[in-house]
Amino acid sequence: MEGAVATDVCIVGGGYTGLWTALALKEREPSARVVVLEAETCGAGPSGRNGGFLHGYWASFPALLSLLGRDRALELARAGERVIPGVRALSADVWLREGGMLMVSAAPAQDAAVERAAAAAASVGVPEQAVPLDRDQLATRIRSPVFRRGVFFPDGATVQPARLVRALRRSSVEAGVDLHEHSAATRIRDGEVSTVGGQVQASEIVVAINAAATGWRPVARHVTNFGSYVVLTEPVPQLLEEIGWTGGEAVLDGRMFLHYFRTTADGRVLMGSGSGPIGFRGKVDDRFTSDVATAVRAEHGLRRLLPGLADARIERAWGGPIDVSADHLPFFGTVRGKRVHYGLGYSGHGVGPSWLGGQILASLALGLDDEWTALPLATRSVPSLPPEPLKRLGGGLVRTAIMACEAADEEGRRASLPARVGAALPRLFRMEIGTR
């Protein structure tokens, strides 16, 4: 952008969070002047190149129970059920497929995660939200010789991520949002956002840049960067028929550094691995986007978990940074003493919760005390990570140790003593770096 602009709300970031916020603002206050600044083009970052898993919080309900308690966990899980209808309401075709989601155990140590998911939902009287599947029942949805058992979450879908971002962009512009792409924010102060070409004077500012905000002082102690990568096969609809994976279910395994996989509309398979590098002081560089090692792990996961796809050729791979909070939940708030609001920390699970984030940030910008600002995502006390360099060093030790333990379990051998000792480090650092 060029020159000076005065507006009611300036949103920094044109990804899912920023665009959902802009739409929510215009829906509630059609006369509000809303400006969105995007450093590149909308969706150039993680919003346009993620795995496309769309769901709320039933898959992570056991963690919610321990973090928030029964009532608050239920409140958030119920709010998350509004995500898919929110996407469904968009007028554009985002290749939404509501096939539900599966969590599978592919090694003995993963059985507990699957069992906890079903038990947690049953414990609060909603067993239909996490349906346990034995090996044979799981095989009716997807067959693999390494799958031991699973749990099915009806609250799950997939989208084409770039199409979703384009739909949000189009809807925002049609609603009257003033969108400026290729307009990176160079400075954010109370009441003003500067770019190379000009300034935006705004009563309210929303910072919605996710992984790029991990070096920003107001939030830096609560979040870190972590790499995630995906590989995509050629179209193999006949192989999907052979393994019975035709229902469109999104799938993830029970690892901490999980594999996540899904089919596409043209019969491809996307396999992701949340096991990439850890950032330092919030720096985002080409380690995240040229991460051959994590791409190799993603392909290895594909071949191990779905050997029926052994002949499927990998056509492309891509990845980038995700913003991981200390407790794996996103957090939203306002910088003390300023009208600058923020939201980040999706921890690799942002396609769906970014809709919730948009509602929360719109309410914060409008000065409302409502159902959205009352959610735990906006009210809980967010734990802190260690300061640098301990954040990166500790996270690296945790990552290496847990990956060694998980690999040993999958290969049917016992982890070495250093790996088992290292796997206990998250408790010492009050952190569990992962993507769930």
SVG drawing of the C-alpha trace seen along z (x, -y; Angstrom):
<svg xmlns="http://www.w3.org/2000/svg" viewBox="-24 -9 46 67">
<polyline fill="none" stroke="black" stroke-width="0.4" points="0.0,0.0 1.0,-3.6 0.2,-6.7 -1.7,-7.0 -5.0,-5.3 -7.4,-5.8 -9.6,-2.9 -11.4,-1.3 -9.6,2.0 -6.3,2.9 -5.6,6.7 -2.0,7.7 -2.0,11.0 -4.1,12.3 -4.2,16.0 -7.1,17.9 -7.1,16.1 -6.9,12.6 -9.5,13.3 -12.0,15.0 -11.5,12.0 -12.2,9.6 -15.4,11.5 -16.6,11.7 -16.1,8.0 -18.1,7.1 -20.9,9.5 -21.3,8.0 -20.6,4.3 -21.2,3.9 -20.2,0.2 -16.9,0.9 -13.8,-0.1 -11.5,2.9 -8.1,3.0 -6.1,6.2 -2.3,6.0 -0.7,9.1 3.1,9.3 2.8,11.5 -0.4,12.9 -3.2,14.3 -2.4,18.0 1.3,17.7 2.1,19.0 0.8,22.0 -2.8,21.2 -2.4,22.1 -0.2,25.1 -1.3,27.2 -2.8,30.7 -6.4,29.5 -7.7,31.2 -10.8,29.4 -12.1,30.3 -12.6,28.9 -11.4,30.3 -12.9,33.8 -9.8,35.4 -7.7,33.7 -10.4,33.9 -8.2,35.9 -5.7,33.1 -8.5,30.6 -9.8,32.4 -6.4,32.3 -5.7,28.7 -9.1,27.1 -11.3,29.4 -14.6,31.0 -16.9,28.0 -14.4,25.8 -13.2,28.6 -16.8,29.4 -17.4,25.7 -14.5,25.6 -15.3,28.9 -18.9,27.7 -17.7,24.4 -15.4,26.4 -18.5,28.2 -19.4,24.8 -16.3,24.8 -17.4,27.1 -20.8,25.4 -18.9,22.1 -16.8,23.4 -19.9,25.0 -21.6,21.6 -19.0,20.1 -20.5,19.7 -17.3,21.0 -16.4,24.6 -13.5,25.4 -13.6,29.2 -15.2,29.8 -15.5,33.5 -17.2,34.4 -15.8,37.9 -14.9,37.7 -11.5,38.4 -9.7,41.5 -7.0,41.8 -5.1,45.1 -2.6,47.0 0.3,48.3 2.5,49.5 1.9,50.8 2.8,47.5 0.1,45.7 -2.7,47.9 -3.1,45.7 -3.7,42.5 -6.6,44.2 -8.0,45.6 -7.8,42.3 -9.7,40.5 -12.7,42.9 -12.7,43.0 -12.6,39.2 -15.6,38.7 -17.5,41.4 -16.6,40.0 -18.6,36.8 -21.6,38.6 -20.9,38.1 -19.4,41.5 -20.7,40.8 -18.0,38.1 -15.2,40.7 -16.2,44.2 -13.7,47.0 -12.9,49.4 -11.2,52.7 -8.8,54.0 -11.6,55.5 -13.9,52.4 -11.0,50.2 -10.3,52.3 -13.8,51.5 -12.6,47.9 -8.9,48.3 -6.8,51.5 -3.2,51.7 -1.2,54.6 0.2,52.3 -3.0,50.8 -4.0,52.2 -7.1,50.3 -8.6,46.9 -11.2,44.3 -13.6,42.5 -14.5,38.8 -17.6,37.7 -16.5,34.1 -13.9,34.1 -13.6,33.1 -11.0,32.1 -10.7,29.1 -8.4,27.9 -6.4,25.3 -5.6,22.9 -9.2,22.9 -10.4,22.1 -8.0,19.1 -9.2,17.9 -12.8,18.2 -12.1,16.2 -10.3,13.6 -13.2,13.2 -15.8,13.1 -13.8,10.5 -13.4,8.2 -17.1,8.6 -18.0,7.7 -16.1,4.4 -12.8,5.2 -9.9,3.1 -7.2,5.7 -3.6,4.8 -1.3,7.6 2.5,7.2 2.2,4.8 4.3,6.2 4.0,4.5 7.3,3.1 6.3,1.7 3.2,2.1 2.5,-0.5 -0.7,-1.3 -2.9,-3.0 -0.6,-2.7 0.8,0.0 3.7,-1.1 4.6,0.5 7.3,-0.4 4.9,-2.5 2.8,-4.1 0.9,-3.9 -2.5,-2.7 -4.0,-4.7 -6.4,-2.4 -8.4,-2.4 -7.9,1.4 -5.1,3.6 -5.2,7.3 -1.9,9.3 -2.7,12.5 0.6,13.7 0.9,17.0 4.4,18.6 5.8,15.2 4.9,13.8 7.0,16.2 9.7,13.6 7.3,10.8 8.0,9.7 4.4,9.8 4.0,13.5 7.6,14.9 7.7,16.7 4.6,18.7 5.3,20.1 8.0,21.5 8.4,22.4 8.4,26.0 8.7,27.6 6.1,29.8 6.3,31.3 4.0,33.2 4.4,35.4 1.8,35.9 1.4,38.9 0.2,39.2 -3.5,40.1 -4.0,43.7 -7.7,44.2 -7.4,47.9 -5.0,48.5 -7.3,46.6 -10.1,49.0 -7.9,52.0 -7.2,50.8 -10.8,49.7 -10.0,46.1 -12.9,44.5 -14.9,42.7 -12.7,39.5 -11.7,39.9 -8.8,37.8 -6.3,40.0 -3.7,39.5 -1.6,41.9 -1.0,41.9 2.5,40.6 3.4,37.3 5.3,36.3 2.4,37.6 1.8,38.6 -1.3,37.2 -2.8,38.4 -5.8,37.9 -7.0,38.5 -7.8,35.7 -10.6,35.3 -8.6,36.7 -7.4,39.8 -4.0,38.7 -2.7,39.3 -1.2,36.6 1.1,37.7 2.5,35.3 5.1,35.5 5.3,33.1 8.9,33.8 10.8,30.8 13.3,28.4 12.7,26.1 13.2,22.3 15.4,20.0 14.1,16.6 11.2,16.8 13.4,16.8 11.6,18.2 14.1,19.3 14.6,21.8 15.2,24.6 11.5,24.9 10.7,24.7 13.7,26.8 13.5,29.5 14.5,32.7 14.9,34.8 11.3,34.3 10.0,34.9 11.9,38.2 10.3,39.1 6.9,38.3 7.5,40.6 8.8,43.3 5.6,42.9 3.5,43.4 5.4,46.6 5.2,48.1 1.7,47.1 0.1,47.9 2.2,50.6 -0.7,51.1 0.5,47.8 4.0,48.9 3.7,48.3 2.3,44.8 4.9,42.3 5.6,39.1 5.0,36.2 5.8,33.3 6.6,32.2 6.3,28.9 6.3,27.6 6.9,24.7 6.8,23.5 4.0,24.0 3.5,22.0 3.5,24.3 2.3,23.1 3.5,24.4 0.2,26.3 -0.6,27.0 -3.7,24.8 -4.0,21.4 -4.2,18.3 -5.8,15.0 -5.5,11.7 -4.7,8.0 -1.3,6.4 -1.5,4.9 -2.3,1.2 -2.8,1.2 -5.6,1.8 -3.4,4.4 -4.9,7.9 -3.3,11.2 -3.9,14.9 -1.5,17.7 -0.2,21.0 -2.4,23.4 0.3,26.1 -0.3,27.6 -4.1,27.7 -5.3,24.4 -7.5,24.9 -10.6,25.4 -9.8,23.4 -8.8,20.4 -12.6,19.9 -12.9,19.7 -10.0,17.4 -11.7,15.1 -14.7,14.9 -12.6,14.2 -10.5,11.5 -13.5,9.8 -15.0,9.6 -11.8,8.3 -11.5,5.6 -15.1,4.6 -14.6,4.4 -17.2,7.2 -17.5,9.4 -19.3,12.3 -19.4,16.1 -16.2,15.9 -14.1,13.9 -15.2,16.2 -13.7,19.3 -10.7,20.8 -8.6,19.9 -9.0,16.3 -9.1,16.6 -6.7,19.3 -3.3,18.6 -0.9,19.7 2.3,21.4 5.7,20.1 8.5,21.9 12.1,21.6 14.1,18.6 16.4,18.9 18.7,20.7 17.1,23.2 13.9,23.2 15.6,24.4 18.1,26.7 15.5,28.3 13.1,28.7 15.8,30.3 16.6,32.8 12.9,33.6 12.4,34.0 15.4,36.3 14.6,38.5 10.9,38.9 11.5,39.6 14.0,42.3 11.5,43.9 8.7,43.8 11.0,45.4 12.1,48.1 8.4,48.9 7.4,49.1 10.3,51.5 9.4,53.7 12.6,53.0 13.2,51.3 14.4,47.7 17.9,47.0 18.4,45.6 19.4,42.1 16.2,42.0 14.0,43.1 15.6,40.5 15.3,37.9 11.7,38.6 11.1,37.4 12.5,34.0 9.2,32.3 8.2,32.4 11.4,30.6 10.9,28.0 7.2,27.7 6.7,28.3 5.8,31.0 6.8,30.0 4.5,31.6 1.7,31.0 -1.3,32.3"/>
</svg>
